[in-house]
Amino acid sequence: MDTTFFESRIRTIADWPEPGVQFRDITPLLRDGAAFHALIDVFAERYAAAHIDAIAGIDARGFI
């Protein structure tokens, strides 16, 4: 799938939390059920042959 499909659902907030930082807000992507499902499918396809036993995630503002 074309990355612009996902990029169009990620909001950029300039100069937050400080000047010069481009914060990428993925909340709109998480709220779009079809887009989020498509993203999970892309990850699953990409790593299907990798024989992954576990995934670790770092908490960020209380989600995922």
C-alpha positions in Angstrom: 0.0 0.0 0.0 1.2 3.5 -0.8 2.6 5.3 2.3 0.8 8.5 1.4 -2.4 6.7 2.4 -1.1 6.5 6.0 0.8 9.8 5.9 -2.3 11.7 5.1 -3.8 10.5 8.4 -0.9 11.7 10.5 -1.1 15.3 11.7 2.0 17.4 12.0 2.2 20.0 14.8 5.0 22.4 14.2 7.1 23.7 17.1 5.7 21.4 19.8 6.7 20.8 22.5 9.4 23.3 21.7 10.5 25.4 18.7 12.1 23.3 15.9 10.3 20.1 16.8 7.8 18.6 14.3 5.5 16.5 16.4 3.7 13.7 14.6 0.3 13.0 16.0 -1.0 9.5 15.0 -4.3 10.0 16.8 -6.2 10.6 13.5 -4.8 7.3 12.1 -5.9 5.4 15.3 -9.4 6.9 15.0 -9.8 5.8 11.4 -10.8 2.1 11.8 -10.2 1.2 8.1 -6.8 2.9 7.9 -5.7 1.4 11.2 -6.7 -2.1 10.1 -4.8 -1.5 6.8 -1.7 -0.5 8.7 -1.9 -3.6 10.9 -2.2 -5.7 7.7 0.9 -4.0 6.3 2.9 -4.8 9.4 1.6 -8.4 9.5 2.6 -9.0 5.9 6.0 -7.3 6.3 7.0 -9.5 9.3 5.1 -12.7 8.5 8.2 -14.7 7.7 10.3 -13.2 10.5 9.3 -15.8 13.2 8.7 -13.2 15.8 7.9 -14.6 19.3 7.2 -11.3 21.1 6.6 -7.6 20.6 7.5 -4.9 23.1 6.0 -1.5 23.0 6.8 1.7 24.8 3.9 3.6 26.4 3.4 7.0 24.9 0.8 9.3 26.6 -1.2 6.3 27.7 -1.9 4.5 24.4 -0.3 1.6 22.6 
